[in-house]
Amino acid sequence: MPEIVFSEQNKKLTENRTEMKGAELMSGKRTDYLTWDEYFMGVAMLSGMRSKDPNTQVGCCIVSQDNKILSMGYNGFPLGCSDDEFPWVRDGEDPLETKYVYSTHSELNAILNYSGGSLAGAKLYVSLFPCNECAKAIIQAGIKEVIYDCDKYADTPSVIASKRMMDAAGVRYHQYHRTNRKIEIEL
């Protein structure tokens, strides 16, 4: 089982609990547990770490209305398309020699990875604000809320179009409020 360390203060609490082997155990619930938003954004960010893209790693986690994880995804090439044979470069004169015409975004991968029926009413946690193409898939899937971490392309036509479509379709979106909690996992 991986060791998880939240902070030095929480580490000391854990060590103190361990030292109390024969002593009276704590009777109240833990207060240092993750919030739902921390948990799901953490899963999205961890999913992004699976991406082989050398420049951009984006992860996504889709959650039901009752806080159950339905699906996850990260940006990468489609199944059967070798990560070694297709280009990872961002810029080039020939679009066919850049990653953009081949790569599938995390949001679309998470939607396509879901095999349980409808995603209507679900929430989507993603580390980067969805582009216009992903917004179309989000809307068509019936996802009703998007929680994003970063919006570094806010002024681009793609993101402006994305927000316009989500506004028109009634999909709520808001930025994740970072808690600055550090989580270290030793694998």
C-alpha positions as CSV (number, residue, x, y, z in Angstrom):
1,M,0.0,0.0,0.0
2,P,1.5,3.4,-0.9
3,E,2.4,5.8,1.9
4,I,0.6,9.1,1.6
5,V,1.9,12.2,3.4
6,F,-0.3,15.3,3.4
7,S,1.9,17.7,5.3
8,E,4.4,17.7,8.1
9,Q,1.7,18.5,10.6
10,N,-0.5,15.6,9.4
11,K,2.6,13.3,9.2
12,K,3.2,14.0,12.9
13,L,-0.5,13.2,13.7
14,T,-0.1,9.9,11.8
15,E,3.2,9.1,13.6
16,N,1.5,9.9,17.0
17,R,-1.4,7.6,16.2
18,T,1.1,4.8,15.3
19,E,3.0,5.3,18.6
20,M,-0.2,4.9,20.6
21,K,-0.2,1.1,19.9
22,G,-1.2,0.0,23.4
23,A,-2.7,3.3,24.4
24,E,-6.2,4.6,23.9
25,L,-7.0,5.1,20.2
26,M,-8.5,8.4,19.0
27,S,-12.2,8.3,19.3
28,G,-13.2,11.1,16.8
29,K,-13.1,11.0,13.1
30,R,-10.1,12.3,11.2
31,T,-10.2,15.9,10.3
32,D,-7.4,15.9,7.7
33,Y,-9.2,13.9,5.0
34,L,-9.5,15.2,1.4
35,T,-12.6,17.2,0.4
36,W,-14.5,15.8,-2.6
37,D,-13.0,18.6,-4.8
38,E,-9.5,17.8,-3.7
39,Y,-10.0,14.1,-4.3
40,F,-11.5,14.4,-7.8
41,M,-9.1,17.1,-9.0
42,G,-6.2,15.0,-7.5
43,V,-7.5,12.0,-9.5
44,A,-7.6,14.2,-12.7
45,M,-4.1,15.5,-12.1
46,L,-2.8,12.0,-11.4
47,S,-4.4,10.8,-14.6
48,G,-2.6,13.5,-16.5
49,M,0.6,12.0,-15.4
50,R,-0.1,9.0,-17.7
51,S,0.2,11.3,-20.7
52,K,3.4,10.8,-22.8
53,D,3.1,14.3,-24.3
54,P,6.4,16.0,-23.4
55,N,4.8,19.5,-23.3
56,T,1.3,19.2,-22.1
57,Q,-0.1,16.6,-19.6
58,V,-3.9,17.0,-19.0
59,G,-6.0,14.7,-16.9
60,C,-9.8,14.3,-16.5
61,C,-12.1,12.6,-14.0
62,I,-15.9,12.3,-14.5
63,V,-18.0,11.9,-11.4
64,S,-21.7,11.1,-10.8
65,Q,-24.0,13.3,-8.8
66,D,-23.5,11.1,-5.8
67,N,-19.6,11.4,-5.9
68,K,-18.8,8.2,-7.6
69,I,-15.9,8.1,-10.2
70,L,-17.4,7.1,-13.5
71,S,-14.4,7.5,-15.9
72,M,-11.0,9.0,-16.3
73,G,-8.8,10.1,-19.2
74,Y,-5.6,11.8,-20.2
75,N,-4.3,13.3,-23.5
76,G,-2.6,11.0,-25.9
77,F,-2.9,9.1,-29.2
78,P,-5.8,6.8,-30.0
79,L,-5.5,3.0,-29.3
80,G,-3.4,1.3,-31.9
81,C,-1.5,4.5,-32.8
82,S,2.0,4.0,-31.5
83,D,3.4,6.7,-29.2
84,D,6.8,6.1,-31.0
85,E,5.6,6.5,-34.6
86,F,3.5,9.6,-34.3
87,P,4.9,13.1,-33.8
88,W,4.8,14.9,-30.4
89,V,6.0,18.3,-31.7
90,R,3.8,21.4,-31.2
91,D,4.9,23.5,-34.1
92,G,5.8,22.8,-37.7
93,E,5.1,23.9,-41.3
94,D,3.3,20.6,-42.0
95,P,0.4,20.0,-39.7
96,L,0.7,16.3,-40.3
97,E,4.0,16.4,-38.5
98,T,2.6,17.9,-35.3
99,K,0.7,16.2,-32.5
100,Y,-2.5,18.2,-32.9
101,V,-4.1,16.2,-35.7
102,Y,-3.5,12.9,-33.9
103,S,-3.9,13.5,-30.2
104,T,-7.1,12.9,-28.2
105,H,-7.8,15.3,-25.3
106,S,-8.3,14.0,-21.8
107,E,-12.0,15.0,-21.7
108,L,-12.9,13.1,-24.9
109,N,-10.9,10.1,-23.7
110,A,-12.8,10.1,-20.4
111,I,-16.1,10.3,-22.2
112,L,-15.2,7.6,-24.7
113,N,-13.8,5.4,-21.9
114,Y,-17.1,5.4,-20.0
115,S,-19.1,2.2,-20.7
116,G,-21.8,2.5,-18.1
117,G,-24.6,4.2,-20.0
118,S,-25.5,7.9,-19.7
119,L,-23.3,10.6,-18.3
120,A,-26.3,13.0,-18.0
121,G,-25.9,15.2,-14.9
122,A,-22.3,14.3,-14.2
123,K,-19.5,16.6,-13.2
124,L,-16.2,16.7,-15.0
125,Y,-12.9,17.6,-13.3
126,V,-10.1,18.6,-15.6
127,S,-6.6,20.1,-15.2
128,L,-7.0,22.5,-18.2
129,F,-10.1,24.3,-19.4
130,P,-11.7,22.3,-22.3
131,C,-11.2,23.3,-25.9
132,N,-14.2,23.9,-28.2
133,E,-14.1,20.3,-29.5
134,C,-14.2,18.8,-26.0
135,A,-16.9,21.3,-25.0
136,K,-19.1,19.8,-27.8
137,A,-18.5,16.3,-26.5
138,I,-19.2,17.4,-22.9
139,I,-22.5,19.0,-23.9
140,Q,-23.6,16.1,-26.1
141,A,-22.8,13.7,-23.2
142,G,-25.1,15.6,-20.9
143,I,-22.4,16.6,-18.4
144,K,-23.7,19.5,-16.4
145,E,-20.7,20.9,-14.5
146,V,-17.0,21.4,-15.3
147,I,-14.4,22.1,-12.6
148,Y,-11.1,23.1,-14.2
149,D,-7.7,23.9,-12.6
150,C,-6.0,26.1,-15.3
151,D,-7.4,28.4,-17.9
152,K,-4.1,29.5,-19.6
153,Y,-5.7,29.7,-23.0
154,A,-8.7,31.8,-21.9
155,D,-8.2,34.4,-24.7
156,T,-8.0,31.9,-27.6
157,P,-10.9,31.4,-30.0
158,S,-11.1,27.8,-29.0
159,V,-11.8,28.5,-25.3
160,I,-14.0,31.5,-26.0
161,A,-16.1,29.3,-28.3
162,S,-16.1,26.6,-25.6
163,K,-17.4,29.0,-23.0
164,R,-20.0,30.4,-25.4
165,M,-21.3,26.9,-26.2
166,M,-21.4,25.7,-22.5
167,D,-23.2,28.9,-21.5
168,A,-25.8,28.3,-24.2
169,A,-26.2,24.7,-23.2
170,G,-26.5,25.4,-19.5
171,V,-23.2,23.7,-18.5
172,R,-21.8,25.3,-15.4
173,Y,-18.1,25.8,-15.1
174,H,-15.8,27.2,-12.5
175,Q,-12.2,27.2,-11.5
176,Y,-11.0,24.8,-8.8
177,H,-9.9,26.6,-5.7
178,R,-6.5,25.3,-4.8
179,T,-6.0,24.4,-1.1
180,N,-2.2,24.2,-1.5
181,R,-2.3,20.9,0.3
182,K,0.7,18.7,-0.7
183,I,0.2,15.0,-1.3
184,E,3.2,12.7,-1.6
185,I,2.7,9.1,-2.7
186,E,5.6,6.6,-2.5
187,L,5.0,3.8,-5.0
